[in-house]
Amino acid sequence: MSLLDFQTAAAGNLVDLVEQIATYHDWSFDRSGEDEITVSIAGSFCDYNISLSWMEELEAMHLAAAFDFRVSERRKTEIMRLLALVNEQLWIGHFDLWQAEGVIMYRSALLLSDGAEVNTGQLEGILSAAVEACERYYQAFQFVIWAGKSPEEALGSVLFETLGEA
């Protein structure tokens, strides 16, 4: 069965479609309800646990991925500055800091109002964008939290591109 077959099979429930995509890619997942699923996708720095929730009142699929480290009170100002710099560069989704828990989180949503339909490509795209953003900026957040770097130093150290091979 291909991903295109899943699209037809799961026309009723988006979370069912996400589950089928996870199964197809051999990603582990956990369904916590009819409208919510958490998918674990391996990255270079960690496994990203990405939660997707269908929000009926907004007619939107919400995506959230929290990093596995906490921001201390003394580093919050620097992290907030880094968040602003990072978010300026993102076209899809954004990072924010959940103040009460000190957790950095990537969030995005897929708006499907007025009966708009979603396909597997759109769902895979939002998952891919989440993992790519987390992978791209993970080390910058670490540099500020654990190494005491300034937001500008941390961002500069992760935004270079390597040319060629060693």
C-alpha positions as CSV (number, residue, x, y, z in Angstrom):
1,M,0.0,0.0,0.0
2,S,1.4,3.4,-0.9
3,L,0.9,6.7,0.9
4,L,-1.6,7.8,-1.8
5,D,-3.7,4.8,-0.8
6,F,-3.7,6.0,2.8
7,Q,-5.1,9.3,1.7
8,T,-8.2,7.7,0.3
9,A,-8.5,5.2,3.2
10,A,-8.4,7.9,6.0
11,A,-10.6,10.6,4.5
12,G,-12.6,10.9,7.7
13,N,-10.1,11.5,10.5
14,L,-6.8,13.3,10.1
15,V,-5.2,11.7,13.2
16,D,-5.9,8.3,11.6
17,L,-4.1,9.5,8.5
18,V,-1.1,10.7,10.6
19,E,-1.1,7.2,12.3
20,Q,-0.9,5.6,8.8
21,I,1.9,7.9,7.8
22,A,3.8,7.0,11.0
23,T,3.3,3.3,10.3
24,Y,4.5,3.7,6.7
25,H,7.7,5.4,7.9
26,D,8.1,2.9,10.8
27,W,8.0,5.8,13.4
28,S,6.8,4.9,16.8
29,F,3.6,6.7,17.9
30,D,1.1,6.9,20.7
31,R,-2.6,7.7,20.3
32,S,-3.9,9.5,23.4
33,G,-7.3,10.0,22.0
34,E,-9.4,10.2,18.9
35,D,-8.1,13.6,18.1
36,E,-4.4,13.4,19.3
37,I,-1.3,11.5,18.4
38,T,2.4,11.8,19.3
39,V,4.9,10.6,16.8
40,S,8.6,10.0,17.5
41,I,11.0,10.9,14.7
42,A,14.7,10.4,15.0
43,G,16.9,13.4,14.5
44,S,20.7,14.0,14.6
45,F,20.6,15.4,18.1
46,C,17.7,13.6,19.7
47,D,14.4,11.9,19.0
48,Y,11.7,14.5,18.4
49,N,8.3,13.7,20.0
50,I,5.9,15.6,17.9
51,S,2.3,15.9,19.1
52,L,-0.5,16.5,16.6
53,S,-4.0,17.5,17.8
54,W,-7.1,18.1,15.7
55,M,-8.8,21.2,17.1
56,E,-12.4,21.0,16.0
57,E,-13.3,24.6,17.1
58,L,-10.5,26.1,15.0
59,E,-10.7,23.5,12.2
60,A,-6.9,23.1,12.5
61,M,-4.3,20.4,13.0
62,H,-2.0,21.8,15.7
63,L,1.6,20.5,15.9
64,A,4.0,20.9,18.9
65,A,7.5,19.5,19.5
66,A,9.2,20.3,22.9
67,F,12.9,20.1,23.3
68,D,14.3,17.8,26.0
69,F,16.0,20.5,28.1
70,R,14.8,23.2,30.5
71,V,15.7,26.9,30.5
72,S,16.9,28.2,33.8
73,E,15.5,31.5,35.1
74,R,18.9,33.2,34.6
75,R,19.0,32.2,30.9
76,K,15.4,33.1,30.0
77,T,16.2,36.6,28.7
78,E,19.0,35.3,26.4
79,I,16.7,32.5,25.1
80,M,13.9,35.0,24.4
81,R,16.4,37.1,22.4
82,L,17.5,33.9,20.5
83,L,13.8,33.0,19.9
84,A,13.2,36.4,18.2
85,L,16.3,36.0,16.0
86,V,15.3,32.4,15.0
87,N,11.7,33.2,14.4
88,E,12.7,36.0,12.0
89,Q,14.1,33.3,9.8
90,L,11.2,30.9,9.8
91,W,8.5,30.9,7.1
92,I,6.5,28.0,8.6
93,G,5.9,27.6,12.3
94,H,7.6,29.3,15.2
95,F,9.5,28.6,18.4
96,D,8.4,29.8,21.8
97,L,9.1,29.3,25.5
98,W,6.6,27.9,27.8
99,Q,7.3,30.1,30.8
100,A,5.8,28.0,33.6
101,E,7.9,24.9,32.6
102,G,10.9,26.6,31.0
103,V,10.5,24.4,27.9
104,I,11.4,25.5,24.3
105,M,8.8,24.4,21.8
106,Y,8.3,24.4,18.1
107,R,4.7,24.9,17.1
108,S,2.8,25.1,13.8
109,A,-0.7,24.5,12.5
110,L,-2.5,23.4,9.4
111,L,-5.7,25.4,9.0
112,L,-8.5,23.5,7.3
113,S,-11.5,25.7,7.6
114,D,-14.7,25.5,5.6
115,G,-14.3,21.8,4.8
116,A,-10.8,22.0,3.3
117,E,-9.3,18.6,2.7
118,V,-5.8,17.6,3.6
119,N,-3.5,15.1,1.8
120,T,-0.6,13.0,2.9
121,G,1.8,15.4,1.3
122,Q,0.6,18.3,3.4
123,L,0.8,16.3,6.6
124,E,4.3,15.0,5.7
125,G,5.3,18.5,4.9
126,I,4.3,19.9,8.2
127,L,6.1,17.1,10.0
128,S,9.2,17.6,7.8
129,A,9.2,21.4,8.4
130,A,9.1,20.7,12.2
131,V,12.0,18.3,12.2
132,E,14.1,20.5,9.9
133,A,13.5,23.6,12.1
134,C,14.3,21.6,15.3
135,E,17.4,20.2,13.8
136,R,18.6,23.5,12.4
137,Y,18.3,25.4,15.7
138,Y,18.7,22.7,18.4
139,Q,22.4,23.4,19.0
140,A,21.9,27.2,19.1
141,F,19.5,26.7,22.0
142,Q,22.0,24.4,23.7
143,F,24.9,26.9,23.2
144,V,22.9,29.6,25.0
145,I,21.5,27.4,27.8
146,W,24.6,25.2,28.6
147,A,27.6,27.1,27.1
148,G,26.5,30.6,28.1
149,K,26.9,32.0,24.5
150,S,25.1,35.1,23.4
151,P,22.1,34.6,21.1
152,E,24.1,36.1,18.2
153,E,27.1,33.8,18.8
154,A,24.9,30.7,19.1
155,L,23.0,31.5,15.9
156,G,26.1,32.3,14.0
157,S,27.7,29.0,14.9
158,V,24.8,26.9,13.5
159,L,23.9,28.8,10.4
160,F,27.1,28.2,8.4
161,E,26.9,25.8,5.4
162,T,29.6,23.2,4.8
163,L,30.8,23.0,1.2
164,G,32.5,19.9,-0.1
165,E,33.5,16.8,1.8
166,A,36.3,16.1,4.2
